[in-house]
Amino acid sequence: MKKYLYRVLFGFCSIILFSQLNVNAQDALDIKRIEQAVDKYLTYFSNDNPGAVISVINKGEIIFNKAYGLSNIQEKEIMTVNQIFNLEELSKSFTALAILKLVEKNRLSLDDNLIDILPDFPEYGNNIKIRNLLNHTSGLKSYDEQNFSSNEQVLEFLKKQNESNFPPGSKWKSSNSDYALLGKIIEEASKMSYRDFLSKHIFDKLSMNNTFLAEDINKITSLAYGHFKEGDEYIVKNEVNKIYGEQGIYMNIEDFVKWDLALYSDKLIKCESLNKIFTVSKLNNGKNTPYYGFGWILMEKNGVKYYWHGGSGNGYSNLIFHLPDTQMTILILTNRNDGYDFLRLAIIISKQFNRDLKL
C-alpha cells in the first residue's frame, strides 16, 4: 500500500470554544466563486475519471460539499456526495481514540508493554509500550500487506521476529504493524471484536448510520468503488483488506462530520485524553517525534497550526486537513490509487475560505 509520510500537535478541547472561521461577508455569499476556484484543481477527478468528494466543514457544519467524476467507471455511475469510501489510513484516528477509551476504563495503560497484553509475545516485546505503537516509535518490523489478510496473521508474523528494528522510543519510523497490532490489543483488552468495540463506543454514540467495516462491504449500497490505474486505463477492483487498526473503516461525509464535531467535546472520551492524542510525542532522549501525536500529523507554520493525515491503498487515496484555531476541516476522499499532492490541495482550498491564512 502506498502511504503518506507523517508529521504534527492537536489539543482540541483546550483550543476550541471561541474561534471563528475568518470568512468575510462577501466570501460567505460568493460560494460560486469558491466553487469555480476549487473546480480548477479537480479536473483530474472530473468527467469520466474515477472521482472525488471534497468537503469543507466549519464547526460541525458543511459549508462546501461537491462530488466529482464517477463512482464506478465500468457502470458510468456518477459520484455523489453521499457515496461511501474506504477511509484507509484515516482509520488510525479511530483506533487511537479507542485505545484512549480503554485507558480511561482502566483496561490499559499507555505504558503497558506488549507482553503485559499478549503474554506469549517474544521477549523483545518487553521494551515496546502501547504509546510506542500509537506514535510509531516501536521499531516493529512492517508486514507486507500482500502476504497477510488478518490481524491474527500480522501478530503471528511479529511473534516470529527476534527483535525490533531499533530500540523502542529512540526514533520515529512508520510501520504497518503498529496500528494493526493496536487493533488486536483493543480486542484483547475489551474482550470484544474491533468492530463491536468501535460500534459501541464511537459509531452508535454518534448515530453514524453510514459507517461500515470491511467485513460488511456487501451491505454498502452506495459504495464508491476503488480504481487502479493499469497502463493508461483505470480498472475497477473492489479489493477488501480486513487488517483492522490502520485501515478498513468505510463511511460517507455525513458520518465524518459527526466524528469531526465529536473531537471538540468530551462526548467520546475526556478532553484530557483527547489532548494526549493531539500532542506531539517525545522520544527517549526528550526530543519531539517529527510532528507526530497518536494517529495524527501535527504541524505549525507562521503561527498557524494544521493537523492532517493521508493514506492510500485498495484503490483509494484520501486526506484529512484540520485548522484547529478556526475549527475548519477539509476532507478529500477519492476512489483511485494514483497519488496527488492532497496536502497542497487542502491548503489551496482552505485559503479560498480564509484569504489571510499564512500557509
N, C-alpha and C positions, 0 to 999 in steps of 0.2 A: 504494500500500500504506500502510495506517495504520501508524505507527511509534511506539514508546515513545521518549521522550527519555531521555537517559542521564546518569549521574553516578557516581566511586569510587576502592580500593587492595588489592591481593592480596599475594602473597609466601608461597605455600603451604609451600614446603619449609622456610622459616625459622620457621614458626609451629607446625608441626603435631604433633609427636610425642606429647606427653603430655597434651593437653587431653582433657576428658571431658564428655560431654553431661550437663547438670545436670537429671536426671530422678530424683526421689526414688522410693523403693521402691513407694509407693502408686500414683504415677502410672504407673510402669513396668508395673504389673499392671492398672491401670484403663483399658485401651485402649478399652473400651466407652464410658466417659465422654468420652474424647477424640474418638472417632468421632461421638458424638452432637453434640458441640460443633462439629465440622467440618461435619457434615451440615447444620447450621442455616444455614450460609453458602453451601451448594451447591444449594439448592432451584432456583435459576435454571438449573442444568445437569442437573436430575434428571427423572425420569418420561419423557415423550415428547419432551423437548427434545434438541437436539444436546448432547453431553455433555462430560465431562472425566475425566482421570485425575489424582489428587492423590497424590503420593508424598513421603514423608519418609525421608531417607537419613541414617544415622548411621555415620560411619567405614566406608563401603562396604557397610553392611547396611541393607536396607529395614526400617524399623520401623513404617511405616504406608503402606498402598497400597490405594487404593479407586477404583473406576470409577463414574461417574455417567452417567445418561441413555443416549442412543443413539449408535451409531457411524454409522448411516445411517437418517435418519428416513423415507425412502421405503420401505425394506425392513423397517423396525422392528427393526433389528439392535441388540441390547443391547451397550453399551460394555463391554469387558473390560480388565483391567489389562495384557493382552498386546498391545493394539492399537498399531499403528504410526502415528505422527503426523509431519507436516511440522514440523520444528523452527523454520522461518522464521529470524528473526534470531539465534536461539541458535546457528545455524551459524557465526556470526562467530568464536566462540571456537576452533573447529576450524581455521579459516583462519589466525587469529593464531598458533596453535601450529605450523601447517605452515610459516609464514614463518620462525619462530624455528628450526625444524628445518633449513631451508635455510641460515640464518645459521651454525648450528653446522657444517654441511657445507661452509662457505666458498663456497657458491654465491651468496650475497647478503650485503650489509651493510645495516644499518638506515639508514645514511647514504648509500646509493646513491640517486641521483636517477632519475627516470623515463627519462631519455634513456640512462642507463647500461644499463638493462634493455631499453628499447624505443627503439632508435636513431632511428626515424622519427617519434617523438613530437614535437609542436611545441616551439618554444624555451622556452615558459613552463614546460615540464616540468623544465628545469634546476634550478629552485628547489624542486621538490617531492620530498621524500625518502620512502623507504618508511615510515619512522616516522610521517610526516605522514598517510599513508593509514591506518595502524594506529590512530592516536589521533584521527582526524577533525579534523586541523588543516591539511588540504591546500588547502582553498579550492576544490576541484574543483566544477564545476557538476554538479548532481544530475540524473541522467537520469530520464525519465518512464517507468516500467515498463510503462505501457500501450502504449508505442510500440517496445519493444525485447524481444527474446526470446533473446539470446545475449550472452556476454561480448565476443565479437568486435564486435557491433553497438555495445555501450557504448564500446569502445575507439575505434571509428571516429567516434562522436559526440564524444568528447573530443578527438580529433585535429582536429576542425573548429573547435574553440574557439581563441581567440587569447590568452586569459589566464584566470587563476583569479579567483574572486570576491573574494579578499583575499590579501595576502601570506602564503604558506605559513608556518605556525608562529606567526602573530600572534594567532590567536584559535581558538576551538573552535566547529565547526558540523558537525553530522552531514550527510553526503552519501551518497546511494545509491551513487554512483560509486566511493567509496573501496574498499570491500571487493570490489566487482565487479572492479575493476582489480587488486586483490591476487590474485584468482582467476586472472586472466590472467598475472600475474607469476610465480605458482607454476608455471604451465605452461612459461613461457619459461625460467625458471631451472633447472627439473628435467628438461626435455625429456620430460615425461610429462603425461598429462592430469590435470586436477584430481582427478578420480575415482580414477585409478590411484595418484597420489601419496598421497592420504589413505588409500586402502585399504592400501597397503604400509606406511606409517609410523604409522598410527593404528588403523584398523579391524581389520586382520589381526593386529596385535601384541596387541590386547586381546580377540581372538576375538569381535568384535562381529558376530555372525551374523544379527542382525535390523536391520541398518543398510543403507540404500539411498540412492542419489541420484535426483533427479527423473527422469532418463532411464530408470531401472529401475522406474518406478512400476507397470508392468504385471506385474512379478514379485511384488508385495506381495499376499499373500493375506489379511492381517488388517489392512487399512488402515482407519483412522478417516477417513471421508470429510469433506471440507471443506463447510461450510454458510454460505450468505449469507442474511441477513435482507432480504427484499423486502416492504415493507409490514408486515403482521402475520404473515407466514409465512416459514419457512426453506426455502430451495431448495438441493438438493444440486448443487454444481458442483465437479467434481474438476479444478480448474484446476492446471496444472503450469507452473512457472516454472523455466527452465533457466539462469538467470543465476547462476552459482555464485560463492561467496565470501561473500556476505552471507546466502544462503538456499539451499534446495534439498536439505538433508540430512533424511532420514526415519529414525526409529528408535523403539524402544519403551523402556519404563522399564528392562528387564533390561540392555540395552546401555548406557543412560545411566548406570547405576550403575557399570559398568566404567570408563566415561570419568571419572566423578566421582572414583573412587578413584585413578585413574592420576595425577590432578593433585596428589596428595600425595607423589609419588615421582619418581625420575628414569627411570622406565620408558620414557617417550616422548622427553623432552628433559631436559637438565641442570637442576638446581634453579636455577642462576644464570639460565638462560633463562626459567624459569617466573617468577622474581622480576621480570624485566623486563616480562613480560606483566602481572603483577599489581601494578604500581607506577604511581601517578598520574604522568602525563606532564607535561613542562614546556613552556611557551610560550617564544618567543624572548626575552621580557623577564624570564625567570626565574620567573614566576608559574606556579602549577599550572593545568593544564586543569581544567574543572569536574568533578572526580571521575572522570575517565576514564583508563583504562590502555590496554591493547591488546585491544579486544573485550569489555571488562567495565566495568561501572559500579561504582566503589569508594567506599563511603561509611562514615561513622562517626558515631554518636550516643551520647552519655552513656558514652563509652569502649567502646562495642560496635561492632566492625567488621561490616559486612554488604555483601556483593558480589552484584550482581544484573545481569540483563539481560532485557529483554522484547522482544516484537515480534509483529506480526500481519500477516496477508495471506493471499491464496489460500484463505480460508475457515477459517483457524486463528488462535488467539491463545494465546500462551504466556508463561511467566516462569520463570526460574531464580533462586533466592534462596539465598545461602550465608552461613553464620556460621562463619568460619574458625577462631575461637578454640575452638569446640566441635565443629568438623567436622560440622555438621549442614547438610543441603541439603534445600530444599523445591522440588519440581518441579511446576509446574502446566501441564498440556497440555490444550487444548480444541480442538474441531473446529467452531468458529463464528467468524465475523468480527466480531461486535459486541463492543465493549470492556467492560472490567470493571476495577475497581481491584485488580489482582492483587498489587501490592506490599503493599497493606494486608492483603489476604487472607493472603499468605505470612507476614506478621508476626503476624497473629492465630493462624495455625496453629502457628508456632514457639513462641508463648507457651503453647500447650497442653502443650508438652513441657518448657518451662522457664519457670515462673511468675515467676522473678526477672529475666527478660530486660528490660532497660531500654530498650526501643524504643517 
